Amino acid sequence: MFALWSPILSHDSQLTAARATAYLPDRRAEHFWDLWSFALTSYTKLLNYPGEEKAWDVFILYKPHLLWRDTPPEPSSWLQNHDLDVGLKYSQGLLEQELEKRID
């Protein structure tokens, strides 16, 4: 599992991202600071995010043992925490259901 932290809000910084890792303390989680929003831009395109929106506050799920190449592969499913007509609307219960589908 990896978490990407990008500067979205005016107060976002590498320090605030480091503090936010406390919300995802699982030892299997890897945290990355995306200073230039490279991953954010890639996922915004991949997910066909609408208009000028950026794909942040999203949960992207993949099948186990998926081979990655130069760009992120198409996700198995993804959830967004905004009121958009794309992806699945985030809820903790729905995220848990989607994760359960992918456990080996």
CNS distance restraints for C-alpha pairs under 8 A (distance, minus, plus):
assign (resid   1 and name CA) (resid  28 and name CA) 6.35 0.50 0.50
assign (resid   1 and name CA) (resid  29 and name CA) 4.86 0.50 0.50
assign (resid   1 and name CA) (resid  30 and name CA) 6.31 0.50 0.50
assign (resid   2 and name CA) (resid  29 and name CA) 5.28 0.50 0.50
assign (resid   2 and name CA) (resid  30 and name CA) 4.56 0.50 0.50
assign (resid   2 and name CA) (resid  31 and name CA) 5.74 0.50 0.50
assign (resid   2 and name CA) (resid  32 and name CA) 7.49 0.50 0.50
assign (resid   3 and name CA) (resid  29 and name CA) 7.04 0.50 0.50
assign (resid   3 and name CA) (resid  30 and name CA) 6.20 0.50 0.50
assign (resid   3 and name CA) (resid  31 and name CA) 4.82 0.50 0.50
assign (resid   3 and name CA) (resid  32 and name CA) 6.20 0.50 0.50
assign (resid   4 and name CA) (resid  31 and name CA) 6.11 0.50 0.50
assign (resid   4 and name CA) (resid  32 and name CA) 4.99 0.50 0.50
assign (resid   4 and name CA) (resid  33 and name CA) 6.07 0.50 0.50
assign (resid   4 and name CA) (resid  34 and name CA) 6.35 0.50 0.50
assign (resid   4 and name CA) (resid  39 and name CA) 7.68 0.50 0.50
assign (resid   5 and name CA) (resid  17 and name CA) 5.96 0.50 0.50
assign (resid   5 and name CA) (resid  31 and name CA) 7.44 0.50 0.50
assign (resid   5 and name CA) (resid  32 and name CA) 6.06 0.50 0.50
assign (resid   5 and name CA) (resid  33 and name CA) 4.88 0.50 0.50
assign (resid   5 and name CA) (resid  34 and name CA) 5.68 0.50 0.50
assign (resid   6 and name CA) (resid  12 and name CA) 7.53 0.50 0.50
assign (resid   6 and name CA) (resid  13 and name CA) 7.99 0.50 0.50
assign (resid   6 and name CA) (resid  17 and name CA) 8.00 0.50 0.50
assign (resid   6 and name CA) (resid  33 and name CA) 6.15 0.50 0.50
assign (resid   6 and name CA) (resid  34 and name CA) 4.81 0.50 0.50
assign (resid   6 and name CA) (resid  35 and name CA) 6.03 0.50 0.50
assign (resid   6 and name CA) (resid  36 and name CA) 7.71 0.50 0.50
assign (resid   6 and name CA) (resid  37 and name CA) 5.73 0.50 0.50
assign (resid   6 and name CA) (resid  40 and name CA) 6.99 0.50 0.50
assign (resid   7 and name CA) (resid  11 and name CA) 7.99 0.50 0.50
assign (resid   7 and name CA) (resid  12 and name CA) 4.95 0.50 0.50
assign (resid   7 and name CA) (resid  13 and name CA) 6.18 0.50 0.50
assign (resid   7 and name CA) (resid  34 and name CA) 7.48 0.50 0.50
assign (resid   7 and name CA) (resid  35 and name CA) 6.59 0.50 0.50
assign (resid   7 and name CA) (resid  37 and name CA) 7.18 0.50 0.50
assign (resid   8 and name CA) (resid  12 and name CA) 6.37 0.50 0.50
assign (resid   8 and name CA) (resid  56 and name CA) 7.86 0.50 0.50
assign (resid  11 and name CA) (resid  16 and name CA) 7.89 0.50 0.50
assign (resid  12 and name CA) (resid  16 and name CA) 5.93 0.50 0.50
assign (resid  12 and name CA) (resid  17 and name CA) 7.04 0.50 0.50
assign (resid  13 and name CA) (resid  17 and name CA) 6.16 0.50 0.50
assign (resid  14 and name CA) (resid  18 and name CA) 6.09 0.50 0.50
assign (resid  14 and name CA) (resid  33 and name CA) 6.25 0.50 0.50
assign (resid  14 and name CA) (resid  35 and name CA) 7.78 0.50 0.50
assign (resid  15 and name CA) (resid  19 and name CA) 6.30 0.50 0.50
assign (resid  16 and name CA) (resid  20 and name CA) 6.16 0.50 0.50
assign (resid  17 and name CA) (resid  21 and name CA) 6.53 0.50 0.50
assign (resid  17 and name CA) (resid  33 and name CA) 7.07 0.50 0.50
assign (resid  18 and name CA) (resid  22 and name CA) 7.88 0.50 0.50
assign (resid  20 and name CA) (resid  24 and name CA) 7.69 0.50 0.50
assign (resid  21 and name CA) (resid  25 and name CA) 6.39 0.50 0.50
assign (resid  21 and name CA) (resid  31 and name CA) 7.15 0.50 0.50
assign (resid  24 and name CA) (resid  29 and name CA) 7.27 0.50 0.50
assign (resid  25 and name CA) (resid  29 and name CA) 7.28 0.50 0.50
assign (resid  34 and name CA) (resid  38 and name CA) 6.58 0.50 0.50
assign (resid  34 and name CA) (resid  39 and name CA) 6.71 0.50 0.50
assign (resid  34 and name CA) (resid  40 and name CA) 7.64 0.50 0.50
assign (resid  37 and name CA) (resid  41 and name CA) 6.02 0.50 0.50
assign (resid  38 and name CA) (resid  42 and name CA) 6.26 0.50 0.50
assign (resid  39 and name CA) (resid  43 and name CA) 6.07 0.50 0.50
assign (resid  40 and name CA) (resid  44 and name CA) 6.05 0.50 0.50
assign (resid  40 and name CA) (resid  54 and name CA) 7.10 0.50 0.50
assign (resid  40 and name CA) (resid  55 and name CA) 6.34 0.50 0.50
assign (resid  40 and name CA) (resid  56 and name CA) 7.08 0.50 0.50
assign (resid  41 and name CA) (resid  45 and name CA) 6.38 0.50 0.50
assign (resid  41 and name CA) (resid  54 and name CA) 7.34 0.50 0.50
assign (resid  41 and name CA) (resid  55 and name CA) 7.73 0.50 0.50
assign (resid  42 and name CA) (resid  46 and name CA) 6.14 0.50 0.50
assign (resid  42 and name CA) (resid  71 and name CA) 7.78 0.50 0.50
assign (resid  42 and name CA) (resid  72 and name CA) 7.75 0.50 0.50
assign (resid  43 and name CA) (resid  47 and name CA) 5.85 0.50 0.50
assign (resid  43 and name CA) (resid  55 and name CA) 6.35 0.50 0.50
assign (resid  43 and name CA) (resid  72 and name CA) 7.74 0.50 0.50
assign (resid  44 and name CA) (resid  48 and name CA) 6.13 0.50 0.50
assign (resid  44 and name CA) (resid  49 and name CA) 5.32 0.50 0.50
assign (resid  44 and name CA) (resid  53 and name CA) 7.96 0.50 0.50
assign (resid  44 and name CA) (resid  54 and name CA) 5.62 0.50 0.50
assign (resid  44 and name CA) (resid  55 and name CA) 4.74 0.50 0.50
assign (resid  45 and name CA) (resid  49 and name CA) 6.54 0.50 0.50
assign (resid  46 and name CA) (resid  72 and name CA) 7.99 0.50 0.50
assign (resid  46 and name CA) (resid  74 and name CA) 7.25 0.50 0.50
assign (resid  47 and name CA) (resid  55 and name CA) 7.65 0.50 0.50
assign (resid  49 and name CA) (resid  53 and name CA) 6.38 0.50 0.50
assign (resid  49 and name CA) (resid  54 and name CA) 6.71 0.50 0.50
assign (resid  49 and name CA) (resid  55 and name CA) 6.29 0.50 0.50
assign (resid  49 and name CA) (resid  86 and name CA) 7.17 0.50 0.50
assign (resid  50 and name CA) (resid  86 and name CA) 7.91 0.50 0.50
assign (resid  56 and name CA) (resid  80 and name CA) 7.87 0.50 0.50
assign (resid  57 and name CA) (resid  80 and name CA) 6.24 0.50 0.50
assign (resid  57 and name CA) (resid  81 and name CA) 5.79 0.50 0.50
assign (resid  57 and name CA) (resid  82 and name CA) 7.86 0.50 0.50
assign (resid  58 and name CA) (resid  78 and name CA) 7.03 0.50 0.50
assign (resid  58 and name CA) (resid  79 and name CA) 5.58 0.50 0.50
assign (resid  58 and name CA) (resid  80 and name CA) 4.42 0.50 0.50
assign (resid  58 and name CA) (resid  81 and name CA) 6.24 0.50 0.50
assign (resid  59 and name CA) (resid  78 and name CA) 5.44 0.50 0.50
assign (resid  59 and name CA) (resid  79 and name CA) 5.06 0.50 0.50
assign (resid  59 and name CA) (resid  80 and name CA) 6.44 0.50 0.50
assign (resid  60 and name CA) (resid  75 and name CA) 6.32 0.50 0.50
assign (resid  60 and name CA) (resid  76 and name CA) 7.90 0.50 0.50
assign (resid  60 and name CA) (resid  77 and name CA) 6.33 0.50 0.50
assign (resid  60 and name CA) (resid  78 and name CA) 4.36 0.50 0.50
assign (resid  60 and name CA) (resid  79 and name CA) 6.56 0.50 0.50
assign (resid  61 and name CA) (resid  75 and name CA) 5.68 0.50 0.50
assign (resid  61 and name CA) (resid  76 and name CA) 5.71 0.50 0.50
assign (resid  61 and name CA) (resid  77 and name CA) 5.36 0.50 0.50
assign (resid  61 and name CA) (resid  78 and name CA) 5.72 0.50 0.50
assign (resid  61 and name CA) (resid  98 and name CA) 7.84 0.50 0.50
assign (resid  61 and name CA) (resid  99 and name CA) 7.59 0.50 0.50
assign (resid  62 and name CA) (resid  66 and name CA) 7.16 0.50 0.50
assign (resid  62 and name CA) (resid  74 and name CA) 7.97 0.50 0.50
assign (resid  62 and name CA) (resid  75 and name CA) 5.07 0.50 0.50
assign (resid  62 and name CA) (resid  76 and name CA) 4.90 0.50 0.50
assign (resid  62 and name CA) (resid  77 and name CA) 6.98 0.50 0.50
assign (resid  62 and name CA) (resid 102 and name CA) 7.68 0.50 0.50
assign (resid  63 and name CA) (resid  75 and name CA) 7.79 0.50 0.50
assign (resid  63 and name CA) (resid  76 and name CA) 6.17 0.50 0.50
assign (resid  63 and name CA) (resid 102 and name CA) 6.07 0.50 0.50
assign (resid  64 and name CA) (resid 102 and name CA) 6.51 0.50 0.50
assign (resid  64 and name CA) (resid 103 and name CA) 7.66 0.50 0.50
assign (resid  64 and name CA) (resid 104 and name CA) 7.46 0.50 0.50
assign (resid  68 and name CA) (resid  72 and name CA) 6.38 0.50 0.50
assign (resid  68 and name CA) (resid  73 and name CA) 6.28 0.50 0.50
assign (resid  69 and name CA) (resid  73 and name CA) 7.51 0.50 0.50
assign (resid  77 and name CA) (resid  87 and name CA) 7.42 0.50 0.50
assign (resid  77 and name CA) (resid  88 and name CA) 7.83 0.50 0.50
assign (resid  77 and name CA) (resid  98 and name CA) 7.76 0.50 0.50
assign (resid  78 and name CA) (resid  87 and name CA) 5.59 0.50 0.50
assign (resid  78 and name CA) (resid  88 and name CA) 6.17 0.50 0.50
assign (resid  79 and name CA) (resid  87 and name CA) 5.34 0.50 0.50
assign (resid  79 and name CA) (resid  88 and name CA) 4.44 0.50 0.50
assign (resid  79 and name CA) (resid  89 and name CA) 5.57 0.50 0.50
assign (resid  79 and name CA) (resid  90 and name CA) 5.11 0.50 0.50
assign (resid  79 and name CA) (resid  95 and name CA) 7.46 0.50 0.50
assign (resid  80 and name CA) (resid  84 and name CA) 7.80 0.50 0.50
assign (resid  80 and name CA) (resid  86 and name CA) 7.85 0.50 0.50
assign (resid  80 and name CA) (resid  87 and name CA) 6.25 0.50 0.50
assign (resid  80 and name CA) (resid  88 and name CA) 6.18 0.50 0.50
assign (resid  80 and name CA) (resid  89 and name CA) 5.44 0.50 0.50
assign (resid  80 and name CA) (resid  90 and name CA) 5.30 0.50 0.50
assign (resid  81 and name CA) (resid  89 and name CA) 6.21 0.50 0.50
assign (resid  81 and name CA) (resid  90 and name CA) 5.08 0.50 0.50
assign (resid  81 and name CA) (resid  91 and name CA) 7.94 0.50 0.50
assign (resid  82 and name CA) (resid  89 and name CA) 7.29 0.50 0.50
assign (resid  82 and name CA) (resid  90 and name CA) 7.95 0.50 0.50
assign (resid  83 and name CA) (resid  89 and name CA) 7.38 0.50 0.50
assign (resid  84 and name CA) (resid  89 and name CA) 7.90 0.50 0.50
assign (resid  90 and name CA) (resid  94 and name CA) 6.68 0.50 0.50
assign (resid  90 and name CA) (resid  95 and name CA) 6.76 0.50 0.50
assign (resid  91 and name CA) (resid  95 and name CA) 6.18 0.50 0.50
assign (resid  92 and name CA) (resid  96 and name CA) 6.18 0.50 0.50
assign (resid  93 and name CA) (resid  97 and name CA) 6.26 0.50 0.50
assign (resid  94 and name CA) (resid  98 and name CA) 6.19 0.50 0.50
assign (resid  95 and name CA) (resid  99 and name CA) 6.12 0.50 0.50
assign (resid  96 and name CA) (resid 100 and name CA) 6.10 0.50 0.50
assign (resid  97 and name CA) (resid 101 and name CA) 6.58 0.50 0.50
assign (resid  98 and name CA) (resid 102 and name CA) 7.02 0.50 0.50
assign (resid  99 and name CA) (resid 103 and name CA) 6.66 0.50 0.50
